[in-house]
């Protein structure tokens, strides 16, 4: 996935005065030497042929800086100082207060610096901010409209190639494996994860673009959706193992579960829940409460912070357990291989959640909440034992 650097940038320069080549020098927090980037291609017309100098007044540390290879050579992506973005206007209220009250989020459109490149070492790298101080020099050459469109098309192909490397379609399942085979299901679930990650990356990049649907489809390799193609033609191999319900049969099936007798208070009995499903659901509620006890800046400013990772992993465990465990009481249970593969993932996430919780507990700002952290640790450890035991009962190898 893309490496994003906007918060850790101290200052930088984009030099496109030589046609066909872009050179960038970036000073980043906690890096003693500047990062030098050399790219083939040109920026958009608004900054082509110029030197752009930018400064971040409030740089902060980002873990993504440590992922950067010292050699940044590759091709340009979209480089512009006129990308339109929504800028939230939070004055007297916090984001959480506005969201919880269901008020519309106040925003204004701003120009944003957008610096994207495709590195031979790190893949896609993006710097985007509407809060930098920017100075653009006089152009020493200009890019005409036709050349700009050609460059933008080249950038779209670069994005498409990058996402194809994320999806790795040559490793996708052909759907013919044994439904009871845990390893085959692991491969299928991993392929689905890669597809989801790539789709989110494309949606993030083209959000708000007038041609958002076509550009996203092109980047994903869904050429049949271009120019109003039919979404029903999109391959969906993950549905192959489930019996389809045609026509209005689903309505009849739902109607048969209802009765016309009784008043409005007569609701169907809730579906039976597996004890472990109930336990992981309660864990998710407790974790969301716990995550609100700490520093709100840590939650909002750093998506990969320990508390955000911890909450995300626990929610994943709860959601996946709800899916596979509820099928135990269904007339169409999930294939055994899929259940085993999903439970295995939940065990892995539990280990990662415990590691994140250890990191949280060692942070001074979380010391007042150690008692709750210890309770959550105990609960996750017990859930992990139950997950391993269930896999053993189902005959996991």
C-alpha positions as CSV (number, residue, x, y, z in Angstrom):
1,X,0.0,0.0,0.0
2,X,1.0,3.6,-0.4
3,X,3.4,5.3,2.0
4,X,2.0,8.6,3.1
5,X,4.4,11.3,4.5
6,X,2.6,14.6,4.7
7,X,2.8,15.0,8.5
8,X,6.5,14.2,8.8
9,X,7.6,16.6,6.1
10,X,9.5,19.6,7.5
11,X,10.1,21.3,4.1
12,X,10.9,20.3,0.6
13,X,11.5,21.3,-3.0
14,X,10.1,20.0,-6.3
15,X,12.3,20.9,-9.3
16,X,10.8,20.2,-12.8
17,X,12.9,22.8,-14.7
18,X,14.4,20.0,-16.8
19,X,11.6,18.7,-19.1
20,X,11.0,14.9,-18.6
21,X,12.6,14.8,-15.2
22,X,11.4,15.8,-11.7
23,X,13.9,16.1,-8.8
24,X,12.7,16.4,-5.2
25,X,14.5,17.1,-2.0
26,X,12.6,16.4,1.2
27,X,13.5,17.1,4.8
28,X,11.7,14.7,7.1
29,X,11.3,14.5,10.9
30,X,14.0,12.2,12.5
31,X,16.0,11.9,9.3
32,X,19.3,13.8,9.5
33,X,19.8,13.8,5.8
34,X,17.3,15.0,3.2
35,X,15.6,12.5,1.0
36,X,16.5,12.9,-2.7
37,X,14.0,11.7,-5.2
38,X,14.7,11.4,-9.0
39,X,11.7,10.7,-11.3
40,X,10.9,10.3,-14.9
41,X,8.0,12.3,-16.3
42,X,6.5,15.7,-15.8
43,X,4.0,17.4,-13.3
44,X,0.7,18.9,-14.2
45,X,0.7,22.2,-16.1
46,X,0.3,24.4,-13.0
47,X,3.8,23.6,-11.7
48,X,5.5,22.1,-14.8
49,X,8.8,23.8,-15.5
50,X,9.0,25.5,-12.1
51,X,10.6,25.1,-8.7
52,X,8.1,24.5,-5.9
53,X,9.2,25.2,-2.3
54,X,6.9,24.1,0.5
55,X,7.0,24.1,4.3
56,X,5.1,22.4,7.0
57,X,4.7,24.6,10.1
58,X,3.7,21.7,12.4
59,X,5.6,18.5,11.4
60,X,5.1,15.4,13.5
61,X,6.7,12.0,13.6
62,X,5.2,9.3,11.4
63,X,6.2,5.6,11.5
64,X,6.0,5.5,7.7
65,X,9.3,7.5,7.5
66,X,11.1,4.4,8.6
67,X,9.8,2.4,5.6
68,X,11.5,4.7,3.1
69,X,14.5,3.4,1.2
70,X,17.3,5.9,0.9
71,X,17.3,5.5,-2.9
72,X,14.1,7.0,-4.4
73,X,14.1,6.5,-8.1
74,X,11.1,5.9,-10.3
75,X,8.4,7.6,-12.2
76,X,6.1,10.5,-11.5
77,X,2.5,10.1,-10.4
78,X,0.2,13.1,-10.2
79,X,2.2,16.2,-9.1
80,X,0.2,19.4,-8.7
81,X,-0.5,22.3,-6.4
82,X,-4.1,22.7,-7.5
83,X,-5.8,19.4,-6.4
84,X,-9.1,20.3,-4.7
85,X,-9.7,18.8,-1.3
86,X,-12.2,19.2,1.5
87,X,-10.7,21.0,4.5
88,X,-12.7,20.5,7.8
89,X,-13.4,23.7,9.7
90,X,-13.3,22.7,13.4
91,X,-13.5,25.7,15.6
92,X,-15.5,25.5,18.8
93,X,-16.3,21.7,18.5
94,X,-14.2,18.7,18.0
95,X,-14.8,16.2,15.2
96,X,-16.2,13.7,17.7
97,X,-18.7,16.2,19.1
98,X,-20.0,17.1,15.7
99,X,-20.1,13.5,14.5
100,X,-21.9,12.3,17.6
101,X,-24.5,15.0,17.3
102,X,-25.1,14.1,13.6
103,X,-24.4,17.6,12.5
104,X,-23.2,18.2,9.0
105,X,-19.4,18.5,9.0
106,X,-18.3,22.1,8.1
107,X,-15.7,22.3,5.4
108,X,-14.4,24.4,2.6
109,X,-12.6,23.5,-0.6
110,X,-8.9,24.3,-0.7
111,X,-6.1,23.8,-3.2
112,X,-3.7,21.0,-2.0
113,X,-0.2,20.2,-2.8
114,X,-0.2,16.6,-4.2
115,X,3.1,14.9,-4.7
116,X,2.9,11.3,-5.9
117,X,5.6,9.0,-7.2
118,X,6.1,5.3,-7.9
119,X,9.4,4.2,-6.5
120,X,11.3,1.1,-7.6
121,X,12.0,0.4,-3.9
122,X,8.9,1.4,-2.1
123,X,6.1,1.4,-4.6
124,X,3.6,4.3,-4.3
125,X,4.5,7.3,-2.1
126,X,2.2,10.2,-1.5
127,X,2.5,13.6,0.1
128,X,-0.7,15.6,0.2
129,X,-1.6,18.7,2.3
130,X,-3.7,21.8,2.0
131,X,-1.8,23.4,5.0
132,X,1.7,23.8,3.7
133,X,3.2,27.2,2.9
134,X,3.9,27.0,-0.8
135,X,6.0,29.2,-3.2
136,X,6.0,28.5,-6.9
137,X,8.7,30.0,-9.1
138,X,8.4,31.2,-12.7
139,X,8.3,28.4,-15.3
140,X,11.4,28.0,-17.5
141,X,9.2,25.9,-19.9
142,X,5.5,25.2,-20.3
143,X,3.5,22.1,-20.8
144,X,0.7,22.3,-23.3
145,X,-2.7,20.7,-22.7
146,X,-2.2,17.7,-25.0
147,X,1.1,16.8,-23.3
148,X,-0.6,17.2,-19.9
149,X,-3.3,14.8,-20.9
150,X,-0.7,12.3,-22.1
151,X,1.1,12.6,-18.8
152,X,-2.1,12.1,-16.8
153,X,-2.9,9.0,-18.8
154,X,0.6,7.7,-18.2
155,X,0.0,8.3,-14.4
156,X,-3.2,6.3,-14.6
157,X,-1.3,3.4,-16.1
158,X,1.3,3.7,-13.4
159,X,-1.5,3.5,-10.7
160,X,-3.0,0.5,-12.5
161,X,0.4,-1.3,-12.6
162,X,1.0,-0.6,-8.9
163,X,-2.5,-1.9,-7.9
164,X,-2.0,-5.0,-10.1
165,X,1.2,-5.7,-8.1
166,X,-0.9,-5.4,-4.9
167,X,-3.7,-7.6,-6.1
168,X,-1.3,-10.2,-7.6
169,X,-4.0,-11.8,-9.8
170,X,-1.6,-14.6,-10.9
171,X,-1.9,-15.9,-7.3
172,X,-5.7,-15.8,-7.1
173,X,-7.7,-18.9,-6.6
174,X,-9.6,-20.4,-9.5
175,X,-12.5,-21.4,-7.3
176,X,-12.0,-25.2,-7.9
177,X,-10.4,-26.1,-4.6
178,X,-12.0,-28.4,-2.1
179,X,-14.4,-26.4,0.1
180,X,-13.1,-28.3,3.1
181,X,-9.5,-27.4,2.4
182,X,-8.3,-24.9,5.0
183,X,-5.1,-23.9,3.1
184,X,-7.1,-23.2,-0.1
185,X,-9.5,-21.0,1.9
186,X,-6.6,-19.1,3.4
187,X,-5.3,-18.3,-0.2
188,X,-8.8,-17.2,-1.2
189,X,-9.2,-14.9,1.9
190,X,-5.7,-13.4,1.3
191,X,-6.6,-12.7,-2.3
192,X,-9.8,-11.0,-1.2
193,X,-7.8,-8.9,1.3
194,X,-5.5,-7.8,-1.4
195,X,-8.3,-6.9,-3.7
196,X,-10.0,-4.9,-1.0
197,X,-6.8,-3.0,-0.1
198,X,-6.3,-2.1,-3.7
199,X,-9.9,-0.9,-4.2
200,X,-9.6,1.3,-1.1
201,X,-6.4,2.7,-2.4
202,X,-8.1,3.6,-5.8
203,X,-11.1,5.0,-4.1
204,X,-8.9,7.2,-1.9
205,X,-7.0,8.6,-4.8
206,X,-9.9,9.3,-7.1
207,X,-12.4,10.4,-4.5
208,X,-14.2,13.5,-5.8
209,X,-12.8,13.3,-9.3
210,X,-15.5,13.9,-12.0
211,X,-14.4,10.7,-13.6
212,X,-14.1,8.8,-10.3
213,X,-15.9,5.6,-11.4
214,X,-14.1,5.2,-14.7
215,X,-10.7,6.0,-13.2
216,X,-11.2,3.6,-10.3
217,X,-12.4,0.9,-12.6
218,X,-9.4,1.4,-14.9
219,X,-6.9,1.3,-12.0
220,X,-8.5,-1.9,-10.7
221,X,-8.3,-3.6,-14.1
222,X,-12.1,-3.7,-14.4
223,X,-12.2,-2.6,-18.0
224,X,-15.7,-4.0,-18.5
225,X,-17.0,-1.3,-16.2
226,X,-15.6,1.6,-18.3
227,X,-18.1,3.9,-19.9
228,X,-21.1,2.5,-18.1
229,X,-20.4,-1.2,-18.2
230,X,-22.4,-3.7,-16.3
231,X,-21.3,-4.4,-12.7
232,X,-22.9,-7.8,-12.9
233,X,-20.1,-8.9,-15.2
234,X,-17.5,-8.4,-12.4
235,X,-16.1,-11.8,-11.4
236,X,-17.2,-12.8,-7.9
237,X,-15.6,-16.1,-7.2
238,X,-16.1,-15.9,-3.5
239,X,-19.8,-16.5,-4.0
240,X,-19.3,-19.8,-5.9
241,X,-19.6,-22.0,-2.8
242,X,-22.9,-20.6,-1.7
243,X,-26.3,-21.7,-3.1
244,X,-28.0,-18.9,-5.0
245,X,-31.6,-17.9,-4.5
246,X,-33.3,-16.9,-7.7
247,X,-36.1,-14.5,-8.4
248,X,-38.4,-13.6,-5.5
249,X,-37.7,-16.8,-3.6
250,X,-35.8,-14.8,-1.0
251,X,-39.0,-12.8,-0.3
252,X,-41.1,-15.9,0.1
253,X,-38.4,-17.3,2.5
254,X,-38.5,-14.1,4.6
255,X,-42.3,-14.0,4.5
256,X,-42.7,-17.5,5.8
257,X,-40.8,-16.5,8.9
258,X,-43.3,-13.9,9.7
259,X,-46.8,-14.3,11.2
260,X,-49.8,-12.0,10.7
261,X,-51.0,-12.7,14.3
262,X,-50.3,-10.5,17.3
263,X,-49.6,-6.8,17.6
264,X,-46.6,-4.7,16.7
265,X,-44.7,-5.9,19.7
266,X,-44.6,-9.4,18.4
267,X,-41.0,-9.6,16.9
268,X,-39.3,-12.9,15.8
269,X,-37.1,-14.4,18.4
270,X,-33.5,-13.3,18.0
271,X,-31.2,-15.7,16.3
272,X,-29.2,-18.0,18.6
273,X,-25.7,-16.8,19.2
274,X,-22.7,-18.9,19.9
275,X,-21.2,-18.1,23.3
276,X,-17.9,-17.2,21.7
277,X,-19.7,-14.8,19.4
278,X,-21.4,-13.1,22.3
279,X,-18.0,-12.8,24.0
280,X,-16.2,-11.3,21.1
281,X,-19.1,-8.8,20.6
282,X,-18.9,-7.8,24.2
283,X,-15.1,-7.4,23.7
284,X,-15.7,-5.0,20.8
285,X,-17.9,-2.8,22.9
286,X,-15.4,-2.7,25.8
287,X,-12.5,-1.9,23.4
288,X,-14.4,1.0,21.8
289,X,-15.0,2.4,25.3
290,X,-11.4,1.9,26.3
291,X,-10.1,3.6,23.1
292,X,-12.0,6.8,24.0
293,X,-10.3,7.1,27.4
294,X,-6.9,8.1,26.0
295,X,-5.6,11.0,23.9
296,X,-8.0,12.0,21.1
297,X,-5.1,13.4,19.1
298,X,-3.4,9.9,19.0
299,X,-6.6,8.4,17.6
300,X,-7.2,11.0,14.9
301,X,-3.7,12.0,13.9
302,X,-2.0,8.6,13.5
303,X,-4.2,5.8,11.9
304,X,-1.5,3.2,12.7
305,X,-1.1,4.2,16.4
306,X,-1.1,1.4,18.9
307,X,-4.6,2.3,20.1
308,X,-6.0,2.4,16.6
309,X,-4.4,-0.9,15.7
310,X,-5.7,-2.5,18.9
311,X,-9.3,-1.3,18.3
312,X,-9.2,-2.3,14.6
313,X,-7.9,-5.8,15.4
314,X,-10.5,-6.5,18.1
315,X,-13.3,-5.3,15.8
316,X,-12.0,-7.6,13.1
317,X,-12.1,-10.5,15.5
318,X,-15.6,-9.7,16.6
319,X,-16.9,-9.2,13.0
320,X,-15.3,-12.4,11.6
321,X,-16.4,-14.5,14.6
322,X,-19.9,-13.2,14.1
323,X,-19.9,-14.4,10.5
324,X,-18.5,-17.9,11.0
325,X,-20.1,-18.7,14.3
326,X,-23.6,-17.6,13.3
327,X,-23.4,-20.1,10.4
328,X,-23.4,-22.9,13.0
329,X,-27.1,-22.3,13.5
330,X,-27.8,-21.7,9.8
331,X,-29.4,-24.1,7.3
332,X,-26.6,-23.1,4.9
333,X,-23.4,-23.4,7.1
334,X,-20.1,-22.1,5.8
335,X,-17.7,-24.6,4.4
336,X,-15.5,-26.2,7.1
337,X,-12.3,-25.0,5.4
338,X,-13.5,-21.4,5.4
339,X,-14.4,-21.6,9.1
340,X,-11.0,-23.0,10.0
341,X,-9.1,-20.4,7.9
342,X,-11.1,-17.5,9.5
343,X,-10.6,-18.8,13.0
344,X,-6.9,-19.0,12.3
345,X,-6.9,-15.4,11.3
346,X,-8.7,-14.4,14.5
347,X,-6.0,-16.2,16.5
348,X,-3.3,-14.2,14.6
349,X,-5.2,-10.9,15.2
350,X,-5.6,-11.8,18.9
351,X,-1.8,-12.1,19.1
352,X,-1.3,-8.7,17.4
353,X,-3.9,-7.1,19.6
354,X,-2.1,-8.3,22.7
355,X,1.1,-6.8,21.3
356,X,-0.6,-3.5,20.6
357,X,-2.1,-3.5,24.1
358,X,1.4,-4.0,25.6
359,X,2.6,-1.0,23.6
360,X,-0.4,1.1,24.9
361,X,0.2,0.0,28.5
362,X,3.8,1.2,28.4
363,X,2.8,4.7,27.3
364,X,2.6,7.2,30.2
365,X,-0.7,8.8,29.0
366,X,-2.4,5.4,29.4
367,X,-1.1,4.6,32.8
368,X,-4.3,5.8,34.6
369,X,-6.2,3.1,32.6
370,X,-3.9,0.1,33.3
371,X,-6.6,-1.7,35.3
372,X,-9.0,-1.8,32.3
373,X,-6.1,-2.7,30.1
374,X,-5.3,-5.7,32.3
375,X,-9.0,-6.8,32.1
376,X,-9.0,-6.6,28.4
377,X,-5.7,-8.6,28.2
378,X,-7.2,-11.4,30.3
379,X,-10.4,-11.4,28.1
380,X,-8.4,-11.5,24.8
381,X,-6.1,-14.3,26.1
382,X,-9.2,-16.4,27.1
383,X,-10.9,-15.7,23.7
384,X,-7.6,-16.8,22.0
385,X,-7.7,-20.1,24.0
386,X,-11.3,-20.7,22.9
387,X,-10.4,-20.0,19.2
388,X,-7.6,-22.5,19.3
389,X,-9.8,-25.0,21.0
390,X,-12.6,-24.6,18.5
391,X,-10.1,-25.1,15.6
392,X,-8.9,-28.3,17.3
393,X,-12.5,-29.5,17.7
394,X,-13.1,-28.9,14.0
395,X,-10.1,-31.0,13.1
396,X,-7.5,-28.3,12.3
397,X,-4.1,-29.7,11.3
